[in-house]
Amino acid sequence: MSHRNTRRDFIRDLGIGSAAFPFLLNLPSLGFANQEARKKRLVIMFSPNGVIPSNFWPDEEGENFTLKESLSPLEPFKDRTLTLHGISDKVRGDGDNHMRGIGCLLTGVELFPGNIQGGSHTPAGWASGRSIDQEIKNKLQADAASKTRFGSLEFGVMVPDHADTWTRMVYAGPNKPIAPIDDPYQMFAKLYGRMKDKETLKSVLDDLQDDLKRISTRVSSEDRAILDEHATFVREMEQELKGADATLGHAVPELEPGVKEQNDNMPKISKMQIDLMVNSFAADFARVATLQYTNSVGGAKMRWLGVDEGHHELSHNPDSDEKSKDKLTKINKWYCEQMAYLARRLAETPEPGGSGSLLDNTTIIWTNELGKGNSHTMDNIPFVLVGNGLDFKMGRSLKYKNISHNRLLLAMAAGMGHPIERFGNPDFCVDGVLSGLV
């Protein structure tokens, strides 16, 4: 009998539900650690409105490269960083570049015709295919060895409430956008709502135990025997709840209360969402996640950086406007700081049931809908990778010559153990998986 069947039979015989499998299989005390295949994880992080190329891309190619100002927060992780210059989104069709930029970014396929009018002559609708994160999620969820509670988690930071092509980058399939959860308290409830219910129940049981003790001194011996049976039942319930807590593998995180979804709270919300993501990985709730900051044409005002203008407004200013370029560099540096914080939190979190850290088994990919804001180009789309989850050769600056980003999507899938020959528009996949990554 295989290891997997033996373990699952053992757990089943204990009368434990299948929802606990992902947690129990990581517990060293049960002897299950390291018997499962290595857990690989993928995080795709999005920020909008392009970059200032001269302050973003390394000049050098290869292992000896210098991180420019926008990428300087990644210096502690330079040997685990990979920059990919020259990757272009070649998908065209309906919609403007902001719309196609986010809608085709992870799907690699055209938008449907629709009635959402952007800055082009043709309106558009939703993307006509699923996104690569959901493709990978479906593959992992189809295998009992890699199936997790949620499969994927979609985090957001200040994503607008309204649903349109500019606000969605994740698709379950054609015409099926998935909204990110940008309220940390809502994400907490999704991840740990049942745990909070258990805390409430434990509090009720504690009070009940005290009440039973007080009553037992005032009743007959026959009634006391009945109360003792009740007390035994309550103690058993408490022990079951404690046992359920142990399967989680980490303490339930505490969120700062009362943080409202407001522009100036972006730094707090970002940190809360990142911390929740790291905890979800530690519990093996999911192995695929997205982290979307605002939206395509996002207009956040980063006053905490001394920037009062909206991000999208600034991104339209000409290259001759040095003050605007400095502000945009600050903005992208702040986004990079969020990536660096996520990398640090992953690096300091041990891999449950395995060796090394979460970052050893996770790759973060930071990207954008545009290469440059004021030209609205979809050439040289930013792709910056940190971490070792995809087994790419890190610590390099790579420069390609106008390569279709569909080939990078194929490489993501291959790195996650899901080799496919085409994804999105097949016309952009003819040369196969992007070369030079491994």
Phi, psi and omega in degrees: 000141183289160176304316186298314181295320179299314181297313184291324175296319180299314181292320179299319181295336176283352181079025182262136183293160182295336180298337181273351184309310184301330181279313185294326182292347178265356188277115181301328184295339177269359177075019183264347185300142175070004178271340177273161177295156179303136179275118175257142182228152180227131174237128176248120183249134184239136166224154192259175163074020174073187183226172170265101190307319184294338179253009185241304188277136173299144177286326186274163173240143179104203186279334180264091183223158180247131177283125178286177187305315183296331182257003184301331177298345180273004182307318178296343182243024186301322181286354178240019182250145177223121176255136183239100178264144177095014176265126187236143173274106185266002182289130180240208180103207186291154177094164176271177186292329175295318181292309179293327182302316180271323183288332181257356186301311182257348179267330180067023184217161186294159171280150171291153167301148182197197183242015178269111185267122176252217183270011179251179179282340184248127173288173182208170177240215181281170177293152185262018178203172179279160179271158187296327178297321180285328173300314180292317178303314181299321178297313181295320182289339180283348182250123182302331182288336182241005180289135179236174185300315184251337183081299176218156177230134183247104180264149174224160174226110178057045173276131182303150181293325184288145181259116173207179187298334181283345188251001184232130176238347182255133183227128175285339179176185179304131179064023183231070178291147177249125181281132174287153174268111183254006175258111182302327180290325175292319177295320177300316180297322178296317184281319192232013182305318179294327179294321178294323176298321179294322178298318179297316180296319179298322178296318178297318180295322177300314179296322180296318178302315180297319181295319180296322178297316181295320182290325186297336180281353187238013182236172180290167180295326179294314178293326179296323178297319178295318179296324178297322177296317177299317182296321177297317178299318180296317179298321179295320177298319179297319179295322177297320180294320178296320178296322178295322178298323184296331182290343182293325176086353176201161180291143176294127183294155176250129179260143173299127183284153169075019178278114184275153177282084180229152183314310186287352177265008180307315180299319179293315181297320179301312181296318180298317181293319179296317179298320178295322178298314181298318178296323179294325176291320180299327178272358183057041174288330182200158176239003175229135179212152171237150180226103186255118176267121182051238185196169173302135191065024180302134185245033180303142176254108188270070183295334177292348175257003185080021180249111183268338180282155175290148184302311182297319178302314180297322187293345180273349184289151186290162180298336180287347181274090185294325180296318178295320178298319178297318180293319178294325176296319177299318182297312180291331174294322178296317177299321178295325176298325177293320176297318180295323178295317177299316179298318180295316180296322177292321182292329183268001180256116180298148175289116181298129177071008181219196181250161178075204184244173175299326181293334176296339185238013183229138171243128174261131176241116178262128183217186192204161178275344182227154172279325184209132189290313188285341176262348182057029180286145173254014170274154178052047175299133179296126170225110179237126185245142175222136176108169192244019184291329183268357181063027170284159175280112187266184180071040183216158169248117181250143180232120179251172181245085173055055181269140178297136182288346174301326180292330175288323176300320176298320180293323177300313180298316180298318180296334178266014176081024182228071181293126177227154185271336179208153177208133184076220179289117185295340179298335182261012181243005190297333180269003173079195183302139178304129184274165173084006184269335185245000000 
